[in-house]
Amino acid sequence: MGINYVCDGTNYDDLFEYRPGKRALEELGVKSPLLEAELTKEEIRELSRIMGLKTHDKPSYACLATRIPYGDTITKDKLIMIDRAEVYLIKKDLNR
């Protein structure tokens, strides 16, 4: 596809939490520009607010793969199913 880099949203605060996928990101050469800039989640939110991004106060969500037990194979179908379930639950919660 001609893509030179894949980037993710890992930030400086993530260094102090259990992130089992971090090793895979490193092995795959995924770039983490927010981490490289040593930006914390709070700083990212503040910069986003200053820039007028409507996502500045969006809640954090865990990676869909964290919903799959260790040792189980991660498949596209499983990730789609988990995503649909989470979207349903979020919509249900918003309609309370």
Long-range contacts (C-beta under 8 A, 24 or more apart in sequence): 5-29, 5-31, 6-30, 6-31, 7-31, 7-32, 7-33, 8-32, 9-34, 10-34, 10-35, 11-35, 11-39, 11-40, 11-41, 11-44, 12-38, 12-39, 12-40, 13-40, 13-41, 20-66, 21-63, 21-65, 61-86
